[in-house]
Every structure is written in C-alpha cells, then in structure tokens.
Amino acid sequence: MKKANDFTLREAIQEFLNAYRLDDKLLEKQVIESWGNVMGKMVSNHTKDLYIRNKKLYVKVDSAALRNELSYTREKIRDVLNKTVQADVIKEVIIR
C-alpha cells in the first residue's frame, strides 16, 4: 500500500527540480550537449561558442559561409533541438 508521502525516485527528482527551478536549466544544458549530435561533426568543429539566454540559442561560428547556411535553417534547427529534448526550450536561434 502506498502512503500519502511516498514518491517514486522519478517523482522525487522532478519535485526537487521544480522546487529549485532547475528543470529549465537542465533542459538548456541538454540542448547544448545535443548540438554536436544533431548538427554533425563539421558544424560542431566550427562552432566556437554556444549558450542560451532568454530562450534564445546563441551560436558563434568561425566560418562566414557556414554562418550564412545556418541562418537559412534557423527554424529547422530550433525544431530539431526542441524535439531532441522533448520540450519547448528554444524560441529563436541567433547565428553570429
């Protein structure tokens, strides 16, 4: 029989993340870590800086040609990264 204050480990961890407002940061970290797998080795090698602020993903690349190509697919990049973490983490992708 389950008592009123019994939680599964999953529920307890989720409750902890919600209480300390860490769930959004955890999802942002997962998005950043999945960048290399989603975008591929070539794009990952040319990515110099990657961070999220105010639901915007900022990507700094060292190649003007790559920057131009990525700017055409910003919405697709956003959708694929959000789908990877199964949450709506990113609203906009900014390529620099």
N, C-alpha and C positions, 0 to 999 in steps of 0.2 A: 504494500500500500504506500502511495506517495504522500508525503506530508506537504503542508502548505508552503514551507520554505525550502523544499528540495528542488534543486535545479540540476539539469544535465550540465556537463562541462561546457558544452557549446553555448547553452543559455547563460551560464555564469560569465563566460568570457564576453559574450555580446553585451550583457548587462554592465560589465566593467567598462567596456569600450564606450558605451553610450553615456555612462555616468561621468566619465572624464573627458568626453568629447574627443575621443581618439579615433573613432571609426572613419571619419573623413580623411584624417591624416594617413591612416593605414591604407585606405583606397588610393590616395595620391601616390604613396610610396609604391604600391603595386603597379600603378600605371607607369611610373618612371622606370621601374625594373623590367617591365614588359616591353619597353621601347625597342631594345635590341632584337628581341624575338619577332616582334610584329613588323618592324621596318627592314630588317635584314642586316647583314654584316657590313655592306658597303655604306649604307646610310649611317649606321651606328659608328663606323670608323670616322666619319666626317662630322659627327655631332660633337661639339665642344662643350656645350652647357645645356642643361635640361632641368627646368623647375616649373612648379605650379604655384600660381598666386591668384587668388580670387576666381577660382575655377577656370583660369586661362593657362594653357600649357605654352610656355616659352621655350623655343628650340633655337639654339645658336649653332649654325653650321659654318664650316670654313671654305665652302665652295659656292661661288655665285650661281653656277649652273644648277647645282643641287638645290639651292635656296629657291630658285625660280621654279623648278619642277615640283618641289614640295608645296609651294604656295598654291599651285593649281589643285592640289588634292587635300587641302586642309580639312574639309568637311568629312571626307572619307577617313582620314587619319583619326579624327575625333571619334567617329562612329566605331571604328575598329578597336581603338583603345578602350572606349567605354564598354564595348561588348566583351572585351577580354576580361575586365574586372566585374562585369555584370552589374554595373551601376552607372548612374549619370554623373560622372566626376568632372568631366571637362565640358565646358560650354564653347570654348574657342581655342584655336591653335594659332599661335603667332610665331612666324618663322623669321629669324634675324640672321 
